[in-house]
Amino acid sequence: MRLIWIQLALGLFQADLAVKHEIDNNTEFDKEHPLLNGAVRIRRLRNYGMAGGRFAGHTRAIIRGSGLMTLGCAGSFLALLAKKGHEIQKLGFALLTGGALSNLYDRCRKGYVVDYVSFRTPFQRLNRLVFNLSDFFIMAGALLVCLGQTEKTEE
């Protein structure tokens, strides 16, 4: 049963890489593609920084920081796999690890992360943010890890 969580993390990593590869290598995504009456927009953005493009130009430092955080996440995930129960947290860490590995891979291999999903909201700052599938995995994973803190387990 422990192997399934690792397979899930690796599957999410591969799925996100496949989507990013398609977006990054298709000139069609140079232009914005509105979905759901413009509430969701698909367009390629090569993010050379962190969230929101912060610290662009500091790729090595970003890779080091992301690498350490990904290593810590993966280590916590592996330690949790040795315990019985904790299913919600295991799912959360699988999402977190798969997403973090995919974004780290992009940074190491390309020097940027491929982002492609944005939303139209009443909040101007949020409208400028562009995400990828890994970002959603990371957000959902972090939420599940936190929610799993209250999970009752058999030890």
C-alpha positions as CSV (number, residue, x, y, z in Angstrom):
1,M,0.0,0.0,0.0
2,R,2.9,2.4,0.6
3,L,4.1,2.1,-2.9
4,I,0.8,3.4,-4.3
5,W,1.4,6.8,-2.6
6,I,4.9,7.0,-4.2
7,Q,3.4,6.0,-7.6
8,L,0.7,8.7,-7.2
9,A,3.4,11.4,-6.5
10,L,5.4,10.2,-9.6
11,G,2.3,10.0,-11.7
12,L,1.3,13.6,-10.8
13,F,4.9,14.7,-11.6
14,Q,4.7,13.1,-15.0
15,A,1.2,14.3,-15.8
16,D,2.2,17.9,-15.1
17,L,5.4,17.6,-17.1
18,A,3.4,16.4,-20.1
19,V,1.0,19.3,-19.9
20,K,3.8,21.8,-19.4
21,H,5.7,20.3,-22.4
22,E,2.6,20.6,-24.6
23,I,2.0,24.2,-23.5
24,D,5.7,25.2,-23.8
25,N,6.2,23.8,-27.2
26,N,3.0,24.9,-28.9
27,T,3.0,28.5,-30.3
28,E,-0.8,28.4,-30.1
29,F,-0.4,29.2,-26.4
30,D,1.5,32.5,-27.1
31,K,-2.1,33.9,-27.3
32,E,-4.6,33.8,-24.5
33,H,-7.4,31.3,-24.7
34,P,-10.4,32.2,-22.6
35,L,-12.6,29.4,-21.1
36,L,-15.8,29.6,-19.1
37,N,-16.7,33.0,-20.5
38,G,-13.3,34.3,-19.7
39,A,-13.3,33.3,-16.0
40,V,-10.3,31.0,-16.8
41,R,-7.6,31.9,-19.2
42,I,-4.9,29.6,-20.8
43,R,-1.7,31.2,-22.0
44,R,1.9,30.3,-21.7
45,L,4.1,32.2,-19.3
46,R,7.7,31.3,-18.6
47,N,8.3,32.2,-15.0
48,Y,12.0,32.9,-14.3
49,G,11.3,33.7,-10.7
50,M,9.1,32.5,-7.9
51,A,5.4,33.1,-7.3
52,G,4.4,36.1,-9.3
53,G,7.8,36.3,-10.9
54,R,9.5,37.5,-7.7
55,F,13.3,37.2,-7.6
56,A,13.6,36.6,-11.3
57,G,17.3,36.6,-12.2
58,H,18.2,34.7,-9.0
59,T,17.8,31.2,-10.6
60,R,20.5,29.5,-8.6
61,A,19.2,30.7,-5.3
62,I,15.7,29.8,-6.2
63,I,16.8,26.3,-7.2
64,R,18.7,25.9,-4.0
65,G,15.7,27.0,-1.9
66,S,13.2,25.0,-3.9
67,G,15.5,22.0,-3.7
68,L,15.8,22.2,0.0
69,M,12.0,22.6,0.4
70,T,11.3,19.7,-2.0
71,L,13.8,17.5,-0.2
72,G,12.2,18.3,3.2
73,C,8.8,17.6,1.8
74,A,9.9,14.3,0.2
75,G,11.6,13.3,3.5
76,S,8.5,14.0,5.5
77,F,6.5,12.1,3.0
78,L,8.8,9.0,3.3
79,A,8.8,9.2,7.1
80,L,5.0,9.3,7.1
81,L,4.8,6.3,4.8
82,A,6.4,4.2,7.5
83,K,3.4,4.9,9.8
84,K,0.0,3.2,9.7
85,G,-3.0,5.4,8.9
86,H,-2.6,9.1,8.2
87,E,-4.2,8.6,4.8
88,I,-5.2,12.2,4.4
89,Q,-1.7,13.4,5.1
90,K,-0.2,10.8,2.8
91,L,-2.4,12.0,0.0
92,G,-1.4,15.6,0.8
93,F,2.3,14.7,0.8
94,A,1.9,12.8,-2.5
95,L,0.3,15.9,-4.1
96,L,2.9,18.2,-2.5
97,T,5.9,16.1,-3.5
98,G,4.7,15.5,-7.1
99,G,4.0,19.2,-7.6
100,A,7.2,20.4,-6.0
101,L,9.3,17.9,-8.0
102,S,7.8,19.0,-11.3
103,N,8.4,22.7,-10.7
104,L,11.9,22.0,-9.4
105,Y,12.6,19.9,-12.5
106,D,11.5,22.8,-14.7
107,R,13.8,25.2,-12.9
108,C,16.8,22.9,-13.1
109,R,16.3,21.8,-16.7
110,K,15.0,25.0,-18.3
111,G,15.8,27.8,-15.8
112,Y,12.1,28.7,-15.7
113,V,8.8,27.2,-14.7
114,V,6.0,26.9,-17.3
115,D,2.8,28.5,-16.0
116,Y,-0.4,28.6,-18.0
117,V,-3.7,29.1,-16.1
118,S,-5.0,32.4,-14.8
119,F,-8.4,33.5,-13.5
120,R,-10.5,36.6,-13.8
121,T,-11.5,37.7,-10.3
122,P,-12.6,40.9,-8.7
123,F,-9.1,41.2,-7.2
124,Q,-6.6,42.8,-9.6
125,R,-3.5,41.2,-8.0
126,L,-5.0,37.7,-8.4
127,N,-5.8,38.4,-12.0
128,R,-2.0,38.8,-12.7
129,L,-1.0,35.5,-11.2
130,V,-0.5,32.5,-13.6
131,F,-0.4,29.0,-12.3
132,N,0.3,25.5,-13.5
133,L,-1.0,22.1,-12.5
134,S,1.8,21.6,-10.0
135,D,0.8,24.8,-8.2
136,F,-2.7,23.4,-7.7
137,F,-1.2,20.1,-6.5
138,I,1.0,21.9,-4.0
139,M,-1.9,24.1,-2.7
140,A,-4.3,21.1,-2.4
141,G,-1.5,19.0,-0.8
142,A,-0.7,21.6,1.8
143,L,-4.4,21.9,2.7
144,L,-4.7,18.1,3.1
145,V,-1.5,17.8,5.2
146,C,-3.0,20.5,7.5
147,L,-6.4,18.9,7.6
148,G,-4.8,15.5,8.3
149,Q,-3.3,16.8,11.5
150,T,-6.6,16.1,13.2
151,E,-7.0,12.6,11.6
152,K,-7.3,9.8,14.2
153,T,-4.9,7.0,13.6
154,E,-4.2,3.6,15.1
155,E,-0.6,3.5,16.3
